[in-house]
Amino acid sequence: MCSNQKNVKECCYPLDQLVNLVAELRGDKGCPWDKEQTHHSIKKCLIEETYEVIEAIDKCDMDELQKELGDLLLQVVFHSQLAAEKKYFDINDVISTVTEKIIRRHPHVFGDVRVKNSKEAIESWEKIKEQERDKEEDSLLSNIPKGLPALMKAAKLQSKVSKVGFDWQDYKGAQDKLNEELKELYNAIENGNNNEIVAELGDVLFALVNVARLLNVDAEEALSLANERFKERFQYIERKVESKGKSLADTSLEEMNYLWEEAKKHLKIKSFEKKS
């Protein structure tokens, strides 16, 4: 921290200062809570901070984004400090590794390779990643993180195998597959077999992600937007019911459905930015 708070804007905050601050928090005279933490105990914090960064981006709130990126950076520094204490690696190793990787995977910027557009740049990136892949990994899908949200993981799996030709020609093939999976789900529901229902429902969701991917739509973002629309429309119902001096418990389903349709007309649908 700066000793003179009045001149805080004139102070410089290099990364080293944050690293040293976290080390102090973990030191003998540090914070009891910070000293108790492990990689596993704070991994949820990392996920939460990541989603808060995404929320700030979605809101186009640059002040909020600055703050949330700082919180996310703190998580990176904290995990690096935990590793440094065990002599595994430190923040300098983290920065060095990612810097070397970025340079290595951009030979069209830092080397002699030439690309015409972003498509060729991505192809070059993927080719280099394949060369880097651990020889002990016997599957194209080995390096997909297990902790990815399910929709994101489905899209990642599909995208990986599409690069070796295991894919539909276009969204129509995926759409037909979706219809096929829906029929199988309906049959499972009629049969009343819960295990079968779960399996078929999973297949429907997986097929739906495939349709989204081939339409160049991010399924995770599409569902996030749908969640937001639901929240805004239901909150519209709550406000309308409250303005009448009633409670939701005293409001019929028919009336709530009417207000829902009213909300759909009044609330603007947020635009969706397709993947490039």
Contacts in CASP RR format, 6 or more apart in sequence:
PFRMAT RR
TARGET T0000
AUTHOR 0000-0000-0000
METHOD contacts of the structure
MODEL  1
MCSNQKNVKECCYPLDQLVNLVAELRGDKGCPWDKEQTHHSIKKCLIEET
YEVIEAIDKCDMDELQKELGDLLLQVVFHSQLAAEKKYFDINDVISTVTE
KIIRRHPHVFGDVRVKNSKEAIESWEKIKEQERDKEEDSLLSNIPKGLPA
LMKAAKLQSKVSKVGFDWQDYKGAQDKLNEELKELYNAIENGNNNEIVAE
LGDVLFALVNVARLLNVDAEEALSLANERFKERFQYIERKVESKGKSLAD
TSLEEMNYLWEEAKKHLKIKSFEKKS
2 8 0 8 1.000
2 11 0 8 1.000
15 77 0 8 1.000
15 91 0 8 1.000
18 73 0 8 1.000
18 74 0 8 1.000
18 77 0 8 1.000
19 77 0 8 1.000
19 80 0 8 1.000
19 81 0 8 1.000
19 91 0 8 1.000
22 34 0 8 1.000
22 74 0 8 1.000
22 77 0 8 1.000
22 78 0 8 1.000
22 81 0 8 1.000
23 81 0 8 1.000
23 84 0 8 1.000
24 30 0 8 1.000
25 31 0 8 1.000
25 34 0 8 1.000
25 35 0 8 1.000
26 34 0 8 1.000
26 35 0 8 1.000
26 81 0 8 1.000
26 82 0 8 1.000
26 85 0 8 1.000
27 35 0 8 1.000
37 78 0 8 1.000
37 82 0 8 1.000
38 82 0 8 1.000
39 79 0 8 1.000
39 82 0 8 1.000
39 83 0 8 1.000
42 75 0 8 1.000
42 78 0 8 1.000
42 79 0 8 1.000
45 75 0 8 1.000
46 72 0 8 1.000
46 75 0 8 1.000
46 79 0 8 1.000
49 68 0 8 1.000
49 71 0 8 1.000
49 72 0 8 1.000
49 74 0 8 1.000
49 75 0 8 1.000
50 72 0 8 1.000
52 68 0 8 1.000
52 71 0 8 1.000
52 72 0 8 1.000
53 65 0 8 1.000
53 68 0 8 1.000
53 69 0 8 1.000
53 71 0 8 1.000
53 72 0 8 1.000
55 64 0 8 1.000
55 68 0 8 1.000
56 64 0 8 1.000
56 65 0 8 1.000
56 67 0 8 1.000
56 68 0 8 1.000
57 65 0 8 1.000
58 224 0 8 1.000
76 91 0 8 1.000
76 94 0 8 1.000
77 91 0 8 1.000
80 89 0 8 1.000
80 90 0 8 1.000
80 91 0 8 1.000
80 93 0 8 1.000
80 94 0 8 1.000
81 90 0 8 1.000
81 91 0 8 1.000
83 89 0 8 1.000
83 90 0 8 1.000
84 90 0 8 1.000
84 91 0 8 1.000
103 110 0 8 1.000
104 128 0 8 1.000
104 132 0 8 1.000
105 124 0 8 1.000
105 125 0 8 1.000
105 128 0 8 1.000
105 129 0 8 1.000
106 125 0 8 1.000
107 113 0 8 1.000
107 124 0 8 1.000
107 128 0 8 1.000
108 114 0 8 1.000
108 115 0 8 1.000
108 120 0 8 1.000
108 121 0 8 1.000
108 124 0 8 1.000
113 124 0 8 1.000
115 121 0 8 1.000
115 124 0 8 1.000
118 276 0 8 1.000
126 163 0 8 1.000
133 142 0 8 1.000
133 143 0 8 1.000
134 142 0 8 1.000
134 143 0 8 1.000
137 143 0 8 1.000
140 160 0 8 1.000
140 161 0 8 1.000
140 164 0 8 1.000
141 157 0 8 1.000
141 160 0 8 1.000
141 161 0 8 1.000
144 153 0 8 1.000
144 156 0 8 1.000
144 157 0 8 1.000
144 160 0 8 1.000
145 153 0 8 1.000
147 153 0 8 1.000
148 156 0 8 1.000
149 220 0 8 1.000
150 205 0 8 1.000
151 205 0 8 1.000
151 209 0 8 1.000
151 219 0 8 1.000
151 220 0 8 1.000
151 223 0 8 1.000
152 219 0 8 1.000
152 220 0 8 1.000
154 205 0 8 1.000
154 206 0 8 1.000
154 209 0 8 1.000
154 210 0 8 1.000
154 219 0 8 1.000
155 209 0 8 1.000
155 212 0 8 1.000
155 213 0 8 1.000
155 218 0 8 1.000
155 219 0 8 1.000
155 220 0 8 1.000
158 167 0 8 1.000
158 209 0 8 1.000
158 210 0 8 1.000
158 213 0 8 1.000
159 213 0 8 1.000
161 167 0 8 1.000
168 174 0 8 1.000
168 177 0 8 1.000
168 210 0 8 1.000
168 214 0 8 1.000
170 214 0 8 1.000
171 211 0 8 1.000
171 214 0 8 1.000
171 215 0 8 1.000
174 207 0 8 1.000
174 210 0 8 1.000
174 211 0 8 1.000
174 213 0 8 1.000
174 214 0 8 1.000
175 211 0 8 1.000
177 207 0 8 1.000
177 210 0 8 1.000
178 204 0 8 1.000
178 207 0 8 1.000
178 208 0 8 1.000
178 210 0 8 1.000
178 211 0 8 1.000
180 207 0 8 1.000
181 200 0 8 1.000
181 203 0 8 1.000
181 204 0 8 1.000
181 206 0 8 1.000
181 207 0 8 1.000
182 204 0 8 1.000
184 200 0 8 1.000
184 203 0 8 1.000
185 197 0 8 1.000
185 200 0 8 1.000
185 201 0 8 1.000
185 203 0 8 1.000
185 204 0 8 1.000
187 200 0 8 1.000
188 196 0 8 1.000
188 197 0 8 1.000
188 199 0 8 1.000
188 200 0 8 1.000
189 197 0 8 1.000
208 219 0 8 1.000
209 219 0 8 1.000
212 218 0 8 1.000
212 219 0 8 1.000
212 222 0 8 1.000
213 219 0 8 1.000
216 274 0 8 1.000
216 275 0 8 1.000
217 272 0 8 1.000
217 274 0 8 1.000
217 275 0 8 1.000
218 275 0 8 1.000
221 272 0 8 1.000
222 272 0 8 1.000
225 270 0 8 1.000
225 272 0 8 1.000
228 270 0 8 1.000
229 267 0 8 1.000
229 269 0 8 1.000
229 270 0 8 1.000
232 263 0 8 1.000
232 267 0 8 1.000
233 260 0 8 1.000
233 263 0 8 1.000
233 264 0 8 1.000
233 267 0 8 1.000
234 260 0 8 1.000
236 259 0 8 1.000
236 262 0 8 1.000
236 263 0 8 1.000
236 266 0 8 1.000
236 267 0 8 1.000
237 248 0 8 1.000
237 256 0 8 1.000
237 259 0 8 1.000
237 260 0 8 1.000
237 263 0 8 1.000
238 248 0 8 1.000
240 259 0 8 1.000
240 262 0 8 1.000
241 247 0 8 1.000
241 248 0 8 1.000
241 251 0 8 1.000
241 256 0 8 1.000
241 259 0 8 1.000
248 256 0 8 1.000
END
